[in-house]
Amino acid sequence: MSPSSSDTEQAQAAWDELAAIVGPEHVRPATSADAVDGVSAGRVVEPGTEAALARVLASANRAGLAVVPRGGGTKLEWGHPPRRADLVLSTTRLDRVLEHAWADLTATVEAGSSVARFQAALAEHGQRLALDPLWPERATIGGILATGDDGPLVARFGSLRDLIIGVTLALPDGTLAKSGGKVVKNVAGYDLPKLATGSFGTLAVITQAVFRLHPLPHETRTLTFAAPAVEPLCELALAVQRSQLAFVALQLRTTGSGPSGLDVGFEGTGAGLDAQERVVLRLAAGVTRADPPPLVWRAREELWRGEEPAVTAKFGVLPAELAEFCALVREVAAAPPSLGWSLVAQAPGVGHVRLEAQTGDSLVAALARLRTGVERRGGTLVLLRCPPDVKARLDVWGSPGDSLPLMRCVKAQLDPAGLLNPGRFVGRI
């Protein structure tokens, strides 16, 4: 059914209002490059201030337009495809470092700043945000918060939920809500920084964030160990975790072909690093030491490259069950028709796995077996990059457990019309 003339007039009025808010030059028709996980978008809007962004949301909410927030666009294929995408709300112009209170080890940054740009500004005062997300040159602060993308440094410095101390959110009705940091004002009793982190932009749009910072290290050192099988490296990883070593990162790399590797990262002074190295070498007696590969701490980015069709998924298991999980992946991949696979655990029990197959049917069968085995042990398997035909047949999020009713209540409270990233999150929220 074609839209009525009144519907067309209302839609045009909405676009005219958005153009008046941000300027006509910052509203454009969406192209195929703006599609969100295969779903075509209508227009792209780029506000230049958080106040303008909030007004855009309010206008879109009144017009009933589905809004997809976008930062660097590095993770638009994660989650379910949106039910619709009338408006892509880009934060690309919100890219300023608003304050760096270096004496207090805190900084406030707008959501559209790339991680690399933020880190470069902090480095001028010898500080950093102690995390290493995927594709930092393109990934934005708002994007990594919305998707909960951490990295290997989580082993020492904690996750994004530990590093963020304040946030400003634009709610669908145009309200700017602040929490934590210098302004302590929660909305409806929610801890907004933790609530927004990992919510996939389904509750509100992040406009600013306040972070706890750490000094840049004096020196860094990576010790790498290799073995034909993954089991001795998992045992070494557990020994490192149970020791008194002050490691900052611990990463396991394994694949269906070739040797496996374990990387242990340290920071500190030269003398301190020498002492830590001696302890690690004693723990690793009988395991071969190797040279770290190039860009060792960005190894998981390789899981997004290779033969297609393929799936890249994030897993979570108990640290003591990592070897068992690797064995499960190997068993599932070996079943006819066999699959190629590789795995990077960038923190104890948490990591990413890639499966490659000849057909989508093979991937669906393998993923179903793998998820069943993981969830039976209380773990999780979330599909990130996934062929459309596979995504249509599997729930990318897996079992939500008993949390789904509460998540739906929060969604209804903050986005009652369901217009922010509709359908992308757990339970098609």
C-alpha angles and dihedrals in degrees: 000000000000118000117264121247090252091054090050091049092049092049092049090048089053092051091047090053092050091049089052090053100048102018125265091263090063096055118072140159112268119248131205088271088063095057113126111226090326096317113120116233129217109217137352117225123192114191118193100210135036090242090056091046090053091050090050090054092049091050093047090048092054091049093047094240119161109234126207112191114216133189119167092341094233095129105033090121093058118102127013119322110265117257087237139345113209095159132023107207107206121200093192093118093050094078108126130123097227100189137359109194092187094173089058095040093237135116137186118215136174118248097245096060113111115241091240092053092050092048091050091054092049092047090064086074095038095259139113146183099256100228136089112208127180118286097358093183090065106019114096131218092247091048097052090046094049092049097036093234110173123153143204095315089069087087090071109018103033132238130303089271088061095046100045113082101169141018142183116214131190108217122210092256091057097260116144106216122192128194135174125355113069094337117057106194117133123194115233089341095297124144092233100192092055093038094054094045108094095003094118093229093291097123106038142332116265111229102168138011134195116210139193108235137208132207120262109258121257091223137352131209133186122200115197128194128189134200137169090238129040098226099081090048091052088051090050091049090054091048090052091049092050093048128084091251115135096221118165099200137021121187133179120200123188139155143182090260130035132020126314125239138208121200123196117191127203136181131196142072124336093253092048092049091050090053092048091048092054091054093049092050090053090051090047096053107148094021118104118245116222140182114270112251119245113283088006096176092053093055094119090065087071088067088074092058130071143059121350145261092051142142127218113199137178117230134193124195136150111284091239090055097054093102090049090051092051089051090051091052090049092049094048093047093049094057112104122301088039121223133211114238144177133180138198120189105195095181134020106294095350127094150104132280130195125206122192124194142164094242141023089240090062091050093049092051093046094046092048091054093044094049092047090053093047097045091046086063093047095260133125137234118191120184112225110169110027138158111255094243091053092046090052090058101041134050102241092209100049123208113352092200115209095326099085098086091053092046090052091051091053090048091051091050097051102027106023094167091052094228101134112092090329113212099000101108136065113313090012089286 
